Amino acid sequence: MIDFFNDMKKLLSELTEEIDTLKLNVERVQTEAKKAERTGQDIQRKVTEFQVATQPKIDKINELVEKINKKAD
């Protein structure tokens, strides 16, 4: 019976350690998820800035292509 209680105590101790490790890993994942979200937002901002900067050039290219196509017809 004593062995049973010692085994249970050991198992509970191991379980407690595993739960503590799990909590730590969850905290790490949450921290990294926040970083990833910020990185995603930064990337989206840069993409938007790029699109705004290049849109006038794209519009001009499309305009020139239209003129060329009209002359070719």
PDB file with SEQRES, HELIX, SHEET and CRYST1 records, atoms N, CA, C and O in Angstrom:
SEQRES   1 A   73  MET ILE ASP PHE PHE ASN ASP MET LYS LYS LEU LEU SER          
SEQRES   2 A   73  GLU LEU THR GLU GLU ILE ASP THR LEU LYS LEU ASN VAL          
SEQRES   3 A   73  GLU ARG VAL GLN THR GLU ALA LYS LYS ALA GLU ARG THR          
SEQRES   4 A   73  GLY GLN ASP ILE GLN ARG LYS VAL THR GLU PHE GLN VAL          
SEQRES   5 A   73  ALA THR GLN PRO LYS ILE ASP LYS ILE ASN GLU LEU VAL          
SEQRES   6 A   73  GLU LYS ILE ASN LYS LYS ALA ASP                              
HELIX    1 AA1 ILE A    2  ALA A   72  1                                  71    
CRYST1    1.000    1.000    1.000  90.00  90.00  90.00 P 1           1          
ATOM      1  N   MET A   1       0.829  -1.194   0.000  1.00  0.00           N  
ATOM      2  CA  MET A   1       0.000   0.000   0.000  1.00  0.00           C  
ATOM      3  C   MET A   1       0.876   1.261   0.000  1.00  0.00           C  
ATOM      4  O   MET A   1       0.557   2.254  -0.654  1.00  0.00           O  
ATOM      5  N   ILE A   2       1.964   1.199   0.733  1.00  0.00           N  
ATOM      6  CA  ILE A   2       2.879   2.342   0.789  1.00  0.00           C  
ATOM      7  C   ILE A   2       3.465   2.590  -0.606  1.00  0.00           C  
ATOM      8  O   ILE A   2       3.603   3.733  -1.041  1.00  0.00           O  
ATOM      9  N   ASP A   3       3.803   1.503  -1.292  1.00  0.00           N  
ATOM     10  CA  ASP A   3       4.339   1.643  -2.651  1.00  0.00           C  
ATOM     11  C   ASP A   3       3.323   2.322  -3.569  1.00  0.00           C  
ATOM     12  O   ASP A   3       3.678   3.150  -4.407  1.00  0.00           O  
ATOM     13  N   PHE A   4       2.075   1.961  -3.396  1.00  0.00           N  
ATOM     14  CA  PHE A   4       1.013   2.571  -4.201  1.00  0.00           C  
ATOM     15  C   PHE A   4       0.990   4.082  -3.984  1.00  0.00           C  
ATOM     16  O   PHE A   4       0.932   4.850  -4.944  1.00  0.00           O  
ATOM     17  N   PHE A   5       1.034   4.505  -2.725  1.00  0.00           N  
ATOM     18  CA  PHE A   5       1.007   5.941  -2.426  1.00  0.00           C  
ATOM     19  C   PHE A   5       2.270   6.641  -2.920  1.00  0.00           C  
ATOM     20  O   PHE A   5       2.214   7.772  -3.405  1.00  0.00           O  
ATOM     21  N   ASN A   6       3.392   5.969  -2.796  1.00  0.00           N  
ATOM     22  CA  ASN A   6       4.637   6.556  -3.309  1.00  0.00           C  
ATOM     23  C   ASN A   6       4.580   6.700  -4.830  1.00  0.00           C  
ATOM     24  O   ASN A   6       5.017   7.708  -5.384  1.00  0.00           O  
ATOM     25  N   ASP A   7       4.036   5.682  -5.495  1.00  0.00           N  
ATOM     26  CA  ASP A   7       3.875   5.760  -6.950  1.00  0.00           C  
ATOM     27  C   ASP A   7       2.920   6.884  -7.337  1.00  0.00           C  
ATOM     28  O   ASP A   7       3.177   7.630  -8.283  1.00  0.00           O  
ATOM     29  N   MET A   8       1.830   6.998  -6.608  1.00  0.00           N  
ATOM     30  CA  MET A   8       0.861   8.074  -6.881  1.00  0.00           C  
ATOM     31  C   MET A   8       1.495   9.442  -6.660  1.00  0.00           C  
ATOM     32  O   MET A   8       1.286  10.369  -7.441  1.00  0.00           O  
ATOM     33  N   LYS A   9       2.269   9.556  -5.591  1.00  0.00           N  
ATOM     34  CA  LYS A   9       2.952  10.820  -5.298  1.00  0.00           C  
ATOM     35  C   LYS A   9       3.918  11.167  -6.432  1.00  0.00           C  
ATOM     36  O   LYS A   9       3.995  12.316  -6.867  1.00  0.00           O  
ATOM     37  N   LYS A  10       4.656  10.152  -6.903  1.00  0.00           N  
ATOM     38  CA  LYS A  10       5.599  10.364  -7.999  1.00  0.00           C  
ATOM     39  C   LYS A  10       4.857  10.774  -9.272  1.00  0.00           C  
ATOM     40  O   LYS A  10       5.277  11.699  -9.967  1.00  0.00           O  
ATOM     41  N   LEU A  11       3.765  10.091  -9.575  1.00  0.00           N  
ATOM     42  CA  LEU A  11       2.978  10.425 -10.764  1.00  0.00           C  
ATOM     43  C   LEU A  11       2.401  11.833 -10.683  1.00  0.00           C  
ATOM     44  O   LEU A  11       2.406  12.570 -11.670  1.00  0.00           O  
ATOM     45  N   LEU A  12       1.908  12.202  -9.517  1.00  0.00           N  
ATOM     46  CA  LEU A  12       1.364  13.555  -9.344  1.00  0.00           C  
ATOM     47  C   LEU A  12       2.459  14.603  -9.483  1.00  0.00           C  
ATOM     48  O   LEU A  12       2.235  15.675 -10.046  1.00  0.00           O  
ATOM     49  N   SER A  13       3.627  14.291  -8.974  1.00  0.00           N  
ATOM     50  CA  SER A  13       4.752  15.211  -9.105  1.00  0.00           C  
ATOM     51  C   SER A  13       5.130  15.387 -10.580  1.00  0.00           C  
ATOM     52  O   SER A  13       5.359  16.507 -11.036  1.00  0.00           O  
ATOM     53  N   GLU A  14       5.192  14.281 -11.317  1.00  0.00           N  
ATOM     54  CA  GLU A  14       5.500  14.353 -12.746  1.00  0.00           C  
ATOM     55  C   GLU A  14       4.419  15.117 -13.503  1.00  0.00           C  
ATOM     56  O   GLU A  14       4.716  15.915 -14.392  1.00  0.00           O  
ATOM     57  N   LEU A  15       3.177  14.867 -13.145  1.00  0.00           N  
ATOM     58  CA  LEU A  15       2.068  15.569 -13.788  1.00  0.00           C  
ATOM     59  C   LEU A  15       2.149  17.067 -13.528  1.00  0.00           C  
ATOM     60  O   LEU A  15       1.919  17.873 -14.429  1.00  0.00           O  
ATOM     61  N   THR A  16       2.475  17.435 -12.304  1.00  0.00           N  
ATOM     62  CA  THR A  16       2.614  18.852 -11.956  1.00  0.00           C  
ATOM     63  C   THR A  16       3.726  19.494 -12.782  1.00  0.00           C  
ATOM     64  O   THR A  16       3.569  20.606 -13.287  1.00  0.00           O  
ATOM     65  N   GLU A  17       4.847  18.790 -12.917  1.00  0.00           N  
ATOM     66  CA  GLU A  17       5.952  19.313 -13.730  1.00  0.00           C  
ATOM     67  C   GLU A  17       5.526  19.482 -15.188  1.00  0.00           C  
ATOM     68  O   GLU A  17       5.844  20.489 -15.820  1.00  0.00           O  
ATOM     69  N   GLU A  18       4.813  18.504 -15.709  1.00  0.00           N  
ATOM     70  CA  GLU A  18       4.361  18.581 -17.099  1.00  0.00           C  
ATOM     71  C   GLU A  18       3.358  19.712 -17.297  1.00  0.00           C  
ATOM     72  O   GLU A  18       3.367  20.376 -18.334  1.00  0.00           O  
ATOM     73  N   ILE A  19       2.505  19.931 -16.321  1.00  0.00           N  
ATOM     74  CA  ILE A  19       1.549  21.043 -16.402  1.00  0.00           C  
ATOM     75  C   ILE A  19       2.288  22.369 -16.380  1.00  0.00           C  
ATOM     76  O   ILE A  19       1.951  23.283 -17.132  1.00  0.00           O  
ATOM     77  N   ASP A  20       3.297  22.479 -15.517  1.00  0.00           N  
ATOM     78  CA  ASP A  20       4.088  23.711 -15.464  1.00  0.00           C  
ATOM     79  C   ASP A  20       4.800  23.957 -16.796  1.00  0.00           C  
ATOM     80  O   ASP A  20       4.856  25.087 -17.280  1.00  0.00           O  
ATOM     81  N   THR A  21       5.338  22.894 -17.376  1.00  0.00           N  
ATOM     82  CA  THR A  21       5.996  23.015 -18.680  1.00  0.00           C  
ATOM     83  C   THR A  21       4.989  23.434 -19.743  1.00  0.00           C  
ATOM     84  O   THR A  21       5.285  24.282 -20.586  1.00  0.00           O  
ATOM     85  N   LEU A  22       3.815  22.846 -19.702  1.00  0.00           N  
ATOM     86  CA  LEU A  22       2.761  23.198 -20.651  1.00  0.00           C  
ATOM     87  C   LEU A  22       2.380  24.670 -20.521  1.00  0.00           C  
ATOM     88  O   LEU A  22       2.221  25.363 -21.526  1.00  0.00           O  
ATOM     89  N   LYS A  23       2.234  25.145 -19.292  1.00  0.00           N  
ATOM     90  CA  LYS A  23       1.898  26.561 -19.072  1.00  0.00           C  
ATOM     91  C   LYS A  23       2.977  27.464 -19.663  1.00  0.00           C  
ATOM     92  O   LYS A  23       2.677  28.464 -20.315  1.00  0.00           O  
ATOM     93  N   LEU A  24       4.231  27.099 -19.426  1.00  0.00           N  
ATOM     94  CA  LEU A  24       5.343  27.886 -19.959  1.00  0.00           C  
ATOM     95  C   LEU A  24       5.313  27.900 -21.486  1.00  0.00           C  
ATOM     96  O   LEU A  24       5.505  28.944 -22.109  1.00  0.00           O  
ATOM     97  N   ASN A  25       5.072  26.745 -22.076  1.00  0.00           N  
ATOM     98  CA  ASN A  25       5.017  26.661 -23.541  1.00  0.00           C  
ATOM     99  C   ASN A  25       3.841  27.450 -24.110  1.00  0.00           C  
ATOM    100  O   ASN A  25       3.967  28.070 -25.166  1.00  0.00           O  
ATOM    101  N   VAL A  26       2.712  27.432 -23.429  1.00  0.00           N  
ATOM    102  CA  VAL A  26       1.552  28.218 -23.875  1.00  0.00           C  
ATOM    103  C   VAL A  26       1.889  29.705 -23.834  1.00  0.00           C  
ATOM    104  O   VAL A  26       1.539  30.448 -24.750  1.00  0.00           O  
ATOM    105  N   GLU A  27       2.565  30.138 -22.776  1.00  0.00           N  
ATOM    106  CA  GLU A  27       2.972  31.546 -22.682  1.00  0.00           C  
ATOM    107  C   GLU A  27       3.909  31.908 -23.829  1.00  0.00           C  
ATOM    108  O   GLU A  27       3.790  32.982 -24.419  1.00  0.00           O  
ATOM    109  N   ARG A  28       4.837  31.012 -24.142  1.00  0.00           N  
ATOM    110  CA  ARG A  28       5.772  31.271 -25.249  1.00  0.00           C  
ATOM    111  C   ARG A  28       5.026  31.372 -26.576  1.00  0.00           C  
ATOM    112  O   ARG A  28       5.303  32.253 -27.390  1.00  0.00           O  
ATOM    113  N   VAL A  29       4.086  30.466 -26.783  1.00  0.00           N  
ATOM    114  CA  VAL A  29       3.303  30.496 -28.024  1.00  0.00           C  
ATOM    115  C   VAL A  29       2.517  31.802 -28.118  1.00  0.00           C  
ATOM    116  O   VAL A  29       2.453  32.415 -29.184  1.00  0.00           O  
ATOM    117  N   GLN A  30       1.924  32.224 -27.009  1.00  0.00           N  
ATOM    118  CA  GLN A  30       1.157  33.475 -27.022  1.00  0.00           C  
ATOM    119  C   GLN A  30       2.057  34.659 -27.339  1.00  0.00           C  
ATOM    120  O   GLN A  30       1.677  35.547 -28.102  1.00  0.00           O  
ATOM    121  N   THR A  31       3.251  34.673 -26.754  1.00  0.00           N  
ATOM    122  CA  THR A  31       4.201  35.755 -27.023  1.00  0.00           C  
ATOM    123  C   THR A  31       4.596  35.766 -28.497  1.00  0.00           C  
ATOM    124  O   THR A  31       4.611  36.819 -29.133  1.00  0.00           O  
ATOM    125  N   GLU A  32       4.913  34.600 -29.030  1.00  0.00           N  
ATOM    126  CA  GLU A  32       5.312  34.511 -30.434  1.00  0.00           C  
ATOM    127  C   GLU A  32       4.149  34.843 -31.367  1.00  0.00           C  
ATOM    128  O   GLU A  32       4.350  35.420 -32.435  1.00  0.00           O  
ATOM    129  N   ALA A  33       2.943  34.479 -30.966  1.00  0.00           N  
ATOM    130  CA  ALA A  33       1.768  34.802 -31.786  1.00  0.00           C  
ATOM    131  C   ALA A  33       1.580  36.315 -31.871  1.00  0.00           C  
ATOM    132  O   ALA A  33       1.239  36.849 -32.927  1.00  0.00           O  
ATOM    133  N   LYS A  34       1.806  36.997 -30.753  1.00  0.00           N  
ATOM    134  CA  LYS A  34       1.700  38.462 -30.767  1.00  0.00           C  
ATOM    135  C   LYS A  34       2.759  39.064 -31.686  1.00  0.00           C  
ATOM    136  O   LYS A  34       2.482  39.993 -32.445  1.00  0.00           O  
ATOM    137  N   LYS A  35       3.976  38.525 -31.608  1.00  0.00           N  
ATOM    138  CA  LYS A  35       5.046  39.013 -32.486  1.00  0.00           C  
ATOM    139  C   LYS A  35       4.694  38.762 -33.949  1.00  0.00           C  
ATOM    140  O   LYS A  35       4.895  39.628 -34.801  1.00  0.00           O  
ATOM    141  N   ALA A  36       4.174  37.583 -34.229  1.00  0.00           N  
ATOM    142  CA  ALA A  36       3.799  37.243 -35.609  1.00  0.00           C  
ATOM    143  C   ALA A  36       2.692  38.157 -36.105  1.00  0.00           C  
ATOM    144  O   ALA A  36       2.693  38.567 -37.266  1.00  0.00           O  
ATOM    145  N   GLU A  37       1.753  38.475 -35.233  1.00  0.00           N  
ATOM    146  CA  GLU A  37       0.665  39.380 -35.627  1.00  0.00           C  
ATOM    147  C   GLU A  37       1.216  40.757 -35.968  1.00  0.00           C  
ATOM    148  O   GLU A  37       0.825  41.357 -36.970  1.00  0.00           O  
ATOM    149  N   ARG A  38       2.128  41.259 -35.131  1.00  0.00           N  
ATOM    150  CA  ARG A  38       2.735  42.567 -35.409  1.00  0.00           C  
ATOM    151  C   ARG A  38       3.523  42.530 -36.716  1.00  0.00           C  
ATOM    152  O   ARG A  38       3.470  43.473 -37.507  1.00  0.00           O  
ATOM    153  N   THR A  39       4.245  41.449 -36.937  1.00  0.00           N  
ATOM    154  CA  THR A  39       5.007  41.309 -38.178  1.00  0.00           C  
ATOM    155  C   THR A  39       4.069  41.294 -39.381  1.00  0.00           C  
ATOM    156  O   THR A  39       4.343  41.932 -40.397  1.00  0.00           O  
ATOM    157  N   GLY A  40       2.972  40.568 -39.262  1.00  0.00           N  
ATOM    158  CA  GLY A  40       1.977  40.530 -40.335  1.00  0.00           C  
ATOM    159  C   GLY A  40       1.412  41.908 -40.624  1.00  0.00           C  
ATOM    160  O   GLY A  40       1.219  42.280 -41.781  1.00  0.00           O  
ATOM    161  N   GLN A  41       1.147  42.663 -39.566  1.00  0.00           N  
ATOM    162  CA  GLN A  41       0.628  44.021 -39.746  1.00  0.00           C  
ATOM    163  C   GLN A  41       1.670  44.907 -40.423  1.00  0.00           C  
ATOM    164  O   GLN A  41       1.333  45.717 -41.286  1.00  0.00           O  
ATOM    165  N   ASP A  42       2.937  44.752 -40.029  1.00  0.00           N  
ATOM    166  CA  ASP A  42       4.009  45.534 -40.659  1.00  0.00           C  
ATOM    167  C   ASP A  42       4.132  45.197 -42.146  1.00  0.00           C  
ATOM    168  O   ASP A  42       4.298  46.084 -42.983  1.00  0.00           O  
ATOM    169  N   ILE A  43       4.048  43.916 -42.457  1.00  0.00           N  
ATOM    170  CA  ILE A  43       4.122  43.497 -43.860  1.00  0.00           C  
ATOM    171  C   ILE A  43       2.955  44.076 -44.646  1.00  0.00           C  
ATOM    172  O   ILE A  43       3.138  44.577 -45.755  1.00  0.00           O  
ATOM    173  N   GLN A  44       1.760  44.011 -44.079  1.00  0.00           N  
ATOM    174  CA  GLN A  44       0.586  44.545 -44.767  1.00  0.00           C  
ATOM    175  C   GLN A  44       0.726  46.045 -45.001  1.00  0.00           C  
ATOM    176  O   GLN A  44       0.350  46.550 -46.059  1.00  0.00           O  
ATOM    177  N   ARG A  45       1.268  46.754 -44.014  1.00  0.00           N  
ATOM    178  CA  ARG A  45       1.475  48.196 -44.156  1.00  0.00           C  
ATOM    179  C   ARG A  45       2.460  48.476 -45.288  1.00  0.00           C  
ATOM    180  O   ARG A  45       2.240  49.381 -46.093  1.00  0.00           O  
ATOM    181  N   LYS A  46       3.542  47.705 -45.352  1.00  0.00           N  
ATOM    182  CA  LYS A  46       4.535  47.898 -46.414  1.00  0.00           C  
ATOM    183  C   LYS A  46       3.947  47.584 -47.794  1.00  0.00           C  
ATOM    184  O   LYS A  46       4.232  48.281 -48.768  1.00  0.00           O  
ATOM    185  N   VAL A  47       3.136  46.546 -47.872  1.00  0.00           N  
ATOM    186  CA  VAL A  47       2.488  46.203 -49.144  1.00  0.00           C  
ATOM    187  C   VAL A  47       1.573  47.341 -49.581  1.00  0.00           C  
ATOM    188  O   VAL A  47       1.564  47.722 -50.751  1.00  0.00           O  
ATOM    189  N   THR A  48       0.813  47.876 -48.648  1.00  0.00           N  
ATOM    190  CA  THR A  48      -0.087  48.993 -48.959  1.00  0.00           C  
ATOM    191  C   THR A  48       0.711  50.208 -49.421  1.00  0.00           C  
ATOM    192  O   THR A  48       0.342  50.862 -50.397  1.00  0.00           O  
ATOM    193  N   GLU A  49       1.806  50.511 -48.718  1.00  0.00           N  
ATOM    194  CA  GLU A  49       2.656  51.633 -49.121  1.00  0.00           C  
ATOM    195  C   GLU A  49       3.198  51.418 -50.536  1.00  0.00           C  
ATOM    196  O   GLU A  49       3.240  52.347 -51.342  1.00  0.00           O  
ATOM    197  N   PHE A  50       3.610  50.188 -50.826  1.00  0.00           N  
ATOM    198  CA  PHE A  50       4.128  49.869 -52.156  1.00  0.00           C  
ATOM    199  C   PHE A  50       3.054  50.063 -53.213  1.00  0.00           C  
ATOM    200  O   PHE A  50       3.310  50.640 -54.270  1.00  0.00           O  
ATOM    201  N   GLN A  51       1.855  49.580 -52.927  1.00  0.00           N  
ATOM    202  CA  GLN A  51       0.761  49.709 -53.890  1.00  0.00           C  
ATOM    203  C   GLN A  51       0.427  51.175 -54.137  1.00  0.00           C  
ATOM    204  O   GLN A  51       0.200  51.577 -55.278  1.00  0.00           O  
ATOM    205  N   VAL A  52       0.397  51.965 -53.086  1.00  0.00           N  
ATOM    206  CA  VAL A  52       0.097  53.392 -53.234  1.00  0.00           C  
ATOM    207  C   VAL A  52       1.191  54.069 -54.054  1.00  0.00           C  
ATOM    208  O   VAL A  52       0.904  54.920 -54.897  1.00  0.00           O  
ATOM    209  N   ALA A  53       2.437  53.693 -53.808  1.00  0.00           N  
ATOM    210  CA  ALA A  53       3.554  54.315 -54.524  1.00  0.00           C  
ATOM    211  C   ALA A  53       3.587  53.909 -55.993  1.00  0.00           C  
ATOM    212  O   ALA A  53       3.962  54.712 -56.847  1.00  0.00           O  
ATOM    213  N   THR A  54       3.204  52.685 -56.293  1.00  0.00           N  
ATOM    214  CA  THR A  54       3.321  52.205 -57.674  1.00  0.00           C  
ATOM    215  C   THR A  54       2.057  52.398 -58.502  1.00  0.00           C  
ATOM    216  O   THR A  54       2.111  52.316 -59.729  1.00  0.00           O  
ATOM    217  N   GLN A  55       0.943  52.648 -57.868  1.00  0.00           N  
ATOM    218  CA  GLN A  55      -0.323  52.734 -58.607  1.00  0.00           C  
ATOM    219  C   GLN A  55      -0.306  53.790 -59.706  1.00  0.00           C  
ATOM    220  O   GLN A  55      -0.778  53.510 -60.808  1.00  0.00           O  
ATOM    221  N   PRO A  56       0.217  54.997 -59.458  1.00  0.00           N  
ATOM    222  CA  PRO A  56       0.256  55.979 -60.553  1.00  0.00           C  
ATOM    223  C   PRO A  56       1.071  55.480 -61.761  1.00  0.00           C  
ATOM    224  O   PRO A  56       0.703  55.735 -62.907  1.00  0.00           O  
ATOM    225  N   LYS A  57       2.159  54.779 -61.500  1.00  0.00           N  
ATOM    226  CA  LYS A  57       2.971  54.246 -62.598  1.00  0.00           C  
ATOM    227  C   LYS A  57       2.214  53.157 -63.353  1.00  0.00           C  
ATOM    228  O   LYS A  57       2.255  53.097 -64.582  1.00  0.00           O  
ATOM    229  N   ILE A  58       1.534  52.312 -62.618  1.00  0.00           N  
ATOM    230  CA  ILE A  58       0.743  51.252 -63.247  1.00  0.00           C  
ATOM    231  C   ILE A  58      -0.369  51.858 -64.095  1.00  0.00           C  
ATOM    232  O   ILE A  58      -0.630  51.408 -65.210  1.00  0.00           O  
ATOM    233  N   ASP A  59      -1.021  52.885 -63.553  1.00  0.00           N  
ATOM    234  CA  ASP A  59      -2.075  53.564 -64.313  1.00  0.00           C  
ATOM    235  C   ASP A  59      -1.515  54.151 -65.611  1.00  0.00           C  
ATOM    236  O   ASP A  59      -2.147  54.048 -66.663  1.00  0.00           O  
ATOM    237  N   LYS A  60      -0.350  54.756 -65.537  1.00  0.00           N  
ATOM    238  CA  LYS A  60       0.278  55.348 -66.723  1.00  0.00           C  
ATOM    239  C   LYS A  60       0.625  54.261 -67.744  1.00  0.00           C  
ATOM    240  O   LYS A  60       0.404  54.437 -68.942  1.00  0.00           O  
ATOM    241  N   ILE A  61       1.164  53.152 -67.273  1.00  0.00           N  
ATOM    242  CA  ILE A  61       1.489  52.040 -68.175  1.00  0.00           C  
ATOM    243  C   ILE A  61       0.224  51.530 -68.855  1.00  0.00           C  
ATOM    244  O   ILE A  61       0.217  51.300 -70.064  1.00  0.00           O  
ATOM    245  N   ASN A  62      -0.837  51.353 -68.090  1.00  0.00           N  
ATOM    246  CA  ASN A  62      -2.106  50.883 -68.667  1.00  0.00           C  
ATOM    247  C   ASN A  62      -2.642  51.865 -69.699  1.00  0.00           C  
ATOM    248  O   ASN A  62      -3.176  51.468 -70.735  1.00  0.00           O  
ATOM    249  N   GLU A  63      -2.494  53.140 -69.405  1.00  0.00           N  
ATOM    250  CA  GLU A  63      -2.934  54.179 -70.339  1.00  0.00           C  
ATOM    251  C   GLU A  63      -2.144  54.091 -71.650  1.00  0.00           C  
ATOM    252  O   GLU A  63      -2.719  54.175 -72.735  1.00  0.00           O  
ATOM    253  N   LEU A  64      -0.840  53.923 -71.541  1.00  0.00           N  
ATOM    254  CA  LEU A  64      -0.002  53.801 -72.736  1.00  0.00           C  
ATOM    255  C   LEU A  64      -0.334  52.532 -73.520  1.00  0.00           C  
ATOM    256  O   LEU A  64      -0.366  52.556 -74.750  1.00  0.00           O  
ATOM    257  N   VAL A  65      -0.579  51.442 -72.828  1.00  0.00           N  
ATOM    258  CA  VAL A  65      -0.949  50.187 -73.496  1.00  0.00           C  
ATOM    259  C   VAL A  65      -2.254  50.370 -74.250  1.00  0.00           C  
ATOM    260  O   VAL A  65      -2.398  49.887 -75.373  1.00  0.00           O  
ATOM    261  N   GLU A  66      -3.202  51.065 -73.641  1.00  0.00           N  
ATOM    262  CA  GLU A  66      -4.483  51.335 -74.319  1.00  0.00           C  
ATOM    263  C   GLU A  66      -4.258  52.132 -75.597  1.00  0.00           C  
ATOM    264  O   GLU A  66      -4.828  51.814 -76.640  1.00  0.00           O  
ATOM    265  N   LYS A  67      -3.426  53.166 -75.515  1.00  0.00           N  
ATOM    266  CA  LYS A  67      -3.145  53.986 -76.696  1.00  0.00           C  
ATOM    267  C   LYS A  67      -2.491  53.154 -77.796  1.00  0.00           C  
ATOM    268  O   LYS A  67      -2.835  53.280 -78.971  1.00  0.00           O  
ATOM    269  N   ILE A  68      -1.553  52.311 -77.405  1.00  0.00           N  
ATOM    270  CA  ILE A  68      -0.874  51.451 -78.387  1.00  0.00           C  
ATOM    271  C   ILE A  68      -1.873  50.496 -79.027  1.00  0.00           C  
ATOM    272  O   ILE A  68      -1.847  50.284 -80.240  1.00  0.00           O  
ATOM    273  N   ASN A  69      -2.742  49.928 -78.220  1.00  0.00           N  
ATOM    274  CA  ASN A  69      -3.747  48.992 -78.746  1.00  0.00           C  
ATOM    275  C   ASN A  69      -4.711  49.690 -79.699  1.00  0.00           C  
ATOM    276  O   ASN A  69      -5.108  49.114 -80.712  1.00  0.00           O  
ATOM    277  N   LYS A  70      -5.089  50.928 -79.380  1.00  0.00           N  
ATOM    278  CA  LYS A  70      -5.995  51.673 -80.260  1.00  0.00           C  
ATOM    279  C   LYS A  70      -5.320  51.968 -81.596  1.00  0.00           C  
ATOM    280  O   LYS A  70      -5.950  51.889 -82.651  1.00  0.00           O  
ATOM    281  N   LYS A  71      -4.030  52.309 -81.540  1.00  0.00           N  
ATOM    282  CA  LYS A  71      -3.299  52.599 -82.778  1.00  0.00           C  
ATOM    283  C   LYS A  71      -3.101  51.329 -83.597  1.00  0.00           C  
ATOM    284  O   LYS A  71      -3.079  51.377 -84.827  1.00  0.00           O  
ATOM    285  N   ALA A  72      -2.958  50.203 -82.923  1.00  0.00           N  
ATOM    286  CA  ALA A  72      -2.747  48.930 -83.624  1.00  0.00           C  
ATOM    287  C   ALA A  72      -4.018  48.471 -84.322  1.00  0.00           C  
ATOM    288  O   ALA A  72      -3.955  47.745 -85.314  1.00  0.00           O  
ATOM    289  N   ASP A  73      -5.164  48.885 -83.815  1.00  0.00           N  
ATOM    290  CA  ASP A  73      -6.448  48.481 -84.420  1.00  0.00           C  
ATOM    291  C   ASP A  73      -6.654  49.252 -85.656  1.00  0.00           C  
ATOM    292  O   ASP A  73      -7.668  49.077 -86.332  1.00  0.00           O  
TER     293      ASP A  73                                                      
END                                                                             
